[in-house]
């Protein structure tokens, strides 16, 4: 392989690794930014039936709602970035299936 190809392959690998790290971070984001309120407020963390409509909506649509905020939930639910929101949403929806 020539040098340019090696640089490209390395850049793609780094991008994929960063994406995996963000997705793996969903649990940490959930615990830091979401869990406190969802322990006390709907949908509560242990109520799979209450989460069912959100699971049906899917991560993309739920993430869009969270980014904007809804009701008492502030924009991004207190998470730092849109990527954090998506990671946390993907994490919690996977737990509610």
DRENGU-919453 format. One record per atom (N, C-alpha, C): residue in three letters; x, y, z. Coordinates in pm, whole numbers, plus 50000, padded with zeros to 5 digits. Layout:
ALAXYZ ...
% end
This chain:
UNK500864988150000 UNK500005000050000 UNK500895012350000 UNK500435022449929 UNK501205034749932 UNK500825042850056 UNK501615053150082 UNK501455061150204 UNK500065067750213 UNK499565073150104 UNK498255079750104 UNK497155069850142 UNK497245057850090 UNK496245047650121 UNK496315043950269 UNK497515042650325 UNK497665039550467 UNK497075050650555 UNK497285063150516 UNK496725074450591 UNK495205073950586 UNK494655071150469 UNK493195070350454 UNK492625058950537 UNK493235047450531 UNK492755035950609 UNK492845039050759 UNK493915045450800 UNK494065049350940 UNK493005059350984 UNK492695069050899 UNK491665079050931 UNK490285072550941 UNK489995063450851 UNK488705056450856 UNK488625048150984 UNK489685041251017 UNK489705033251140 UNK489515041751264 UNK490165053351268 UNK490025062351383 UNK488595067551394 UNK487985070751282 UNK486605075451282 UNK485655064651332 UNK485845052451286 UNK485005041451331 UNK485195038751479 UNK486425039351525 UNK486695037151667 UNK486055048051752 UNK486105060451705 UNK485495071451780 UNK483985069651786 UNK483375065151677 UNK481945062651677 UNK481565051751775 UNK482365041351783 UNK482105030551877 UNK482255035352020 UNK483235043752046 UNK483435048952182 UNK482245057252225 UNK481705065252133 UNK480545073652168 UNK479345064952200 UNK479125054552121 UNK477995045852145 UNK478165038352277 UNK479395034252307 UNK479645027052431 UNK479505036252551 UNK479585049052529 UNK479495058952636 UNK478045061952674 UNK477075056352604 UNK475675059252629 UNK475245056552772 UNK475745045852830 UNK475395042652968 UNK475895053453062 UNK477125058053041 UNK477685068553127 UNK476915081553112 UNK476545085152990 UNK475765097352967 UNK474405095953034 UNK473775084353017 UNK472465081953080 UNK472575083753231 UNK473575077453292 UNK473725078153437 UNK474005092253486 UNK474755099853409 UNK475115113453449 UNK473975123453424 UNK473315122353310 UNK472395132853267 UNK470915129453274 UNK470555116753275 UNK469145112953259 UNK468565105153377 UNK469365096353432 UNK468885086753530 UNK468245093353652 UNK468805104253700 UNK468275110853819 UNK466805114553805 UNK466465120953697 UNK465065124953675 UNK464175112953643 UNK464675103753560 UNK463845092353519 UNK463705081953629 UNK464395083753739 UNK464165075453856 UNK462885079853925 UNK462605093053915 UNK461445098853984 UNK460295102553891 UNK460595105453767 UNK459595110853674 UNK459415101453555 UNK458255102653492 UNK457915094053378 UNK458695097753254 UNK458995087953171 UNK458875073753199 UNK459985069353295 UNK459575062553402 UNK460535057953502 UNK461385046753446 UNK462605046453495 UNK463605037153443 UNK463175022553450 UNK462375018853547 UNK462015004753563 UNK460645001253503 UNK460085010153424 UNK458745007953367 UNK458835005653216 UNK459084993153179 UNK459234989753037 UNK457994993052956 UNK456814991553015 UNK455574994752943 UNK455515009552908 UNK455975018152997 UNK455975032552970 UNK456985036152862 UNK458045028452849 UNK459075031052747 UNK458695025152611 UNK457735016052608 UNK457395009052483 UNK457095018652367 UNK456325029452387 UNK456085038552273 UNK457375045152222 UNK458325047352311 UNK459585053452270 UNK460455043552195 UNK460435031052240 UNK461145020452168 UNK460585019452027 UNK459265020052015 UNK458605019251884 UNK458995031151795 UNK459105043151855 UNK459485055151779 UNK460875053551718 UNK461775047651792 UNK463145045751746 UNK464075056651796 UNK465345053451794 UNK466375062251851 UNK466465075851782 UNK466325075951651 UNK466455088751579 UNK465375098651621 UNK464145093951624 UNK463015102751658 UNK463055106851806 UNK463365097551893 UNK463455100752036 UNK464605110552059 UNK465725108451993 UNK466865117652007 UNK466485131751965 UNK465735133051857 UNK465305146351810 UNK464435153251914 UNK463565145851981 UNK462735151652087 UNK463595155952205 UNK464525147352245 UNK465385150452359 UNK466245162752331 UNK466775163752211 UNK467615175352176 UNK466845188352195 UNK465575188352157 UNK464745200452171 UNK464245202452313 UNK464125191552390 UNK463535192252523 UNK462035190552512 UNK461415186252623 UNK459965184352621 UNK459455184852764 UNK458405192452786 UNK457855193652921 UNK458905198753017 UNK459115191453124 UNK460095195453224 UNK461525191953184 UNK461685183653081 UNK463025179653038 UNK463665190952959 UNK464835195753004 UNK465495206452931 UNK466075201352799 UNK466395210452707 UNK467035206152583 UNK468245197452613 UNK468365186952538 UNK469415176952551 UNK469365169552683 UNK468325171852762 UNK468195164752888 UNK469375166552981 UNK470125177052959 UNK471305179653041 UNK472575173852982 UNK472485166452872 UNK473675160752807 UNK474445171852736 UNK475705169652714 UNK476575179852658 UNK476415181952507 UNK476105171452434 UNK476075172752289 UNK474985163952228 UNK474715166352102 UNK473745157952030 UNK474225143352026 UNK475535141452011 UNK476085127852009 UNK475865120952143 UNK476015128352253 UNK475745122852386 UNK474285118852399 UNK473405127452350 UNK471965124452355 UNK471685111552281 UNK472195110552160 UNK471925098652079 UNK472465086052147 UNK473665086952204 UNK474245075452273 UNK473395071352393 UNK472925081152471 UNK472105078152588 UNK470755072252546 UNK470155077852442 UNK468865072752393 UNK469025058452342 UNK470065055952264 UNK470295042352214 UNK470495032652330 UNK471225037052431 UNK471455028552548 UNK470145025152617 UNK469355035252652 UNK468145032452731 UNK467115024752650 UNK466975027852524 UNK466005020452442 UNK466415005752430 UNK467705003252422 UNK468164989352416 UNK467854981952546 UNK467854988952657 UNK467554982852786 UNK466064980252803 UNK465224987152728 UNK463774986252745 UNK463114976452649 UNK463884970052564 UNK463314960352468 UNK463004947352537 
% end
